Amino acid sequence: MTMNTTMGTGGDMKLTSIIRPILSAEVHDALVMFFICVGLFVTIAGIFSNLLVIVTYTKIGFSDTINISYSALGISDLSTSVLRYWATMCYIFVLTNADVPFDPSSVTVTTAFFPGQGFEKTTAFLTAFIALERCPCVQFPLHVKRIVTKKITITSIVIIFLFTFIPSNFIHMVFPLKWVFSPVRNRTILAMVPLQTPLRYIIQRALLAYYGTVLHFTALIAVWICTVFLAVGLKRTAKIRKDNFRSSSAQQNTQRERRVIKTVFLLAVTYLACSTPTAITLLVPHFVPEFDTSRGLERISRVSHLLSGLMTQINSSANLFIFIYMGSKFRETFLTLFGKKSLELPKNV
């Protein structure tokens, strides 16, 4: 038993000695500052872009169920962006030793990290739901309103919010925020005071497993499957739509539904591209224990987490540009907010 432990420790040290020189302290610090600055810009862009998405779809109206889903996605992405902005500011407070009336490193856990995880997974499952509800429409494009009703859409959105965001608030039960005296600052500050009970470790580990494994990979797999189905369906319907729909009204309805499916397909692809780095970051520690932040590769681990966080925020900030490019009605309504006329884009857009 002792021999195995020694060999394992020697192997860990050897791996660390090989990989760690890749990221020197200077490069690590530069990358951290780069990701912080870019992340701060992206979060601010995400806040404004999602506000514009919500306002635009509110002005368009919710006669189409897909507009309800898009608006819910905008609300979730807006919340993610706000919490990411707050988490970034707390990180800056820590780096600069800012004299703020709270402990940034602990306050961010309950006010940014876990609530942010909740809304990030809400975005993930809303993306999966939007992709999933379009799948039957690939087969039956003229029966969309009967397949996807407002009742089904609203009920599904409410259930998603309940199962993804609400559990994140359980962290307040075992990591409450209290006013405590700080000898270092010689003042009373707001800080997280963990409960010293077994319940704390149970809830903490359950939440980390729930958000870091169960929800993340379930949504990722669901979006992958639906994206493949949508890609195959778009390719197939492109070949047969002219033969099956001879009337102008039927062709118009089909083309409109195809544009919606293309928009959903782009949303799903963007989510997959931005979420895959996070999935890799979550999987690596299971195969390389040294990757954990408390081990020898903490620099690479920290940078990889910052990169995956930035990619997640990009996903929450990109939807506005997808809607503008793909949706003529959204584009026209969006431009009227600024008193401008609609842009002329190719007909296939």
Summary of the structure (lengths in Angstrom):
residues: 349
radius of gyration: 23.5
end to end distance: 64.6
largest distance: 79.3
contacts: 1104
relative contact order: 0.13
helix: 81%
strand: 4%
